[in-house]
């Protein structure tokens, strides 16, 4: 298993909101609802077996960029992903203002 990022360009339909998403090789979440799926072991490898839905639970700033923290609703795995330029700003703001207690209970 390699730990290096593997670019994998694919289009998909969001399993949360139904949006049709055109991937660019870096797309890892739905730009409308910001949900993702737990499909990778290492970023981009598509070798994960869980396949659970990854809920956007928090926003963080790291190395000058905004990131969305996702938590798998099936296994609890967490990973942060860069905010994409086409992400819905209202959805992003909604995550950023959630009380910390609401994030931990999910």
N, C-alpha and C positions, 0 to 999 in steps of 0.2 A: 504494500500500500504506500502510495506516495503522498506527501503532505503538501506538495506544490499545487497551486491553483490550476485547475483545468478548465479552460473556456469551453462551454458546451452551449451552442446556440440552439434554442428551441422555443417554439410558440406553445402556449397552453391556455386552458380555460381555468379560471380561478375556481377552486372547489368551495370557496367561501361565498363569494358574491356573484359568480358566473361571468365576470368580465373576460373578454377575449384579450389575451396579452401577447404581444409580439416581442419575443426575446431577442436580445442583442449579443448574447454570449456572456453577459454579466448580470442579466436579470435573475433575481432570486426571490422576488416577492411580487404580489399583485400591486400595481401602482394606484389602484382605486381604493382597496380596503386595507392594504399593507400586510395581509396575511401571506404566509408562505407554507411550504411543506417540508417535512424532515426527510430529504432524499439523499443527502450527502454524508459521507464520513469525513472526507477532506473537501473543502470548497470546490464545487464543480465536478466531482467524480461520479455522482449519481449511484454510489455503491451502498447507501444507507438502506437498511431493511425495514425500519420503523414505518415510514410513510405517513406518520401522524401530521396533523395540522399544527403549524407554528403560529401562535398568537403573538401579535405585536404588543408587548407589555410595557415598554419604556423607551425613552429617547435618551441618548447619551452623546456627549461631545468628546471626541478622541482625536488627537493630532489635527485639530482645526476643522474637523468635519463632523457633521451630524450622522449618528448611527441609530438604527432601530434595533432594539433588543427583542428577539423572538424566543418564546418558550414553547416547546412541543407539548400539546395537550394530551398526548398519549404516554410519553416516557419522561417528560420533564427536562429534556436536554435544552440548553440555552446557547444561542449564538447571536452575535450582533452582525448587522449588515449595513453597508453604506446606504444613506438616503439617496434615492435616484432623482435626477432632475425632473422627471415626469410624475413623481409621487404626488398624490392628492394632498395639497397643503392642509386642508381642513382635517383630514384623517390624521395627518402627522401631528397637528396641534392638539387634537383630541387625546392622543396618546401622551403627549408631553405634559398635559395638565392633570392627568389622573393622580389621585392621592396614592402615596406609596403603599398604604395598606391594601388598596384595591388591587394593586399589581401583585402583591404577595399572595393573595387569597386565590387567585385564579389557577 
